[in-house]
Amino acid sequence: MIESDERQELARLIREEKQLVARDLLASAWNEGIDAGIEPEILAESIVCAAIEELVAHCGQSWSGKLVEKLVTMEDEGRFATIRTLQ
């Protein structure tokens, strides 16, 4: 039987792997948009808005609002300045 700590570690690893796959998929879509002549600002706004709309539909407005607040905090802390660009 898997212990609680082992289950948590496995869940963390699975989440990290899913995040990597999601970033790869997003990078591909981003590059396709750039190649099609869409400006990065338009791509970013469209992607963020579409993601939040989907999140509201699947998780509800309350949870989505918490994520938006978290993203604002991350921006205020400069966390996005250290993330690699998708181009």
ChimeraX attribute file (.defattr): number of C-alpha atoms within 10 A of each C-alpha:
attribute: neighborCount
match mode: 1-to-1
recipient: residues
	/A:1	5
	/A:2	8
	/A:3	8
	/A:4	9
	/A:5	9
	/A:6	11
	/A:7	12
	/A:8	12
	/A:9	12
	/A:10	13
	/A:11	12
	/A:12	12
	/A:13	12
	/A:14	12
	/A:15	12
	/A:16	12
	/A:17	12
	/A:18	12
	/A:19	12
	/A:20	12
	/A:21	12
	/A:22	12
	/A:23	13
	/A:24	13
	/A:25	11
	/A:26	14
	/A:27	15
	/A:28	14
	/A:29	15
	/A:30	19
	/A:31	16
	/A:32	13
	/A:33	16
	/A:34	14
	/A:35	11
	/A:36	9
	/A:37	9
	/A:38	13
	/A:39	11
	/A:40	15
	/A:41	9
	/A:42	10
	/A:43	16
	/A:44	12
	/A:45	11
	/A:46	11
	/A:47	15
	/A:48	12
	/A:49	12
	/A:50	12
	/A:51	13
	/A:52	18
	/A:53	15
	/A:54	13
	/A:55	16
	/A:56	15
	/A:57	11
	/A:58	11
	/A:59	12
	/A:60	13
	/A:61	14
	/A:62	9
	/A:63	13
	/A:64	19
	/A:65	14
	/A:66	11
	/A:67	14
	/A:68	13
	/A:69	12
	/A:70	12
	/A:71	14
	/A:72	12
	/A:73	12
	/A:74	13
	/A:75	12
	/A:76	10
	/A:77	10
	/A:78	11
	/A:79	11
	/A:80	12
	/A:81	10
	/A:82	7
	/A:83	8
	/A:84	7
	/A:85	8
	/A:86	13
	/A:87	12
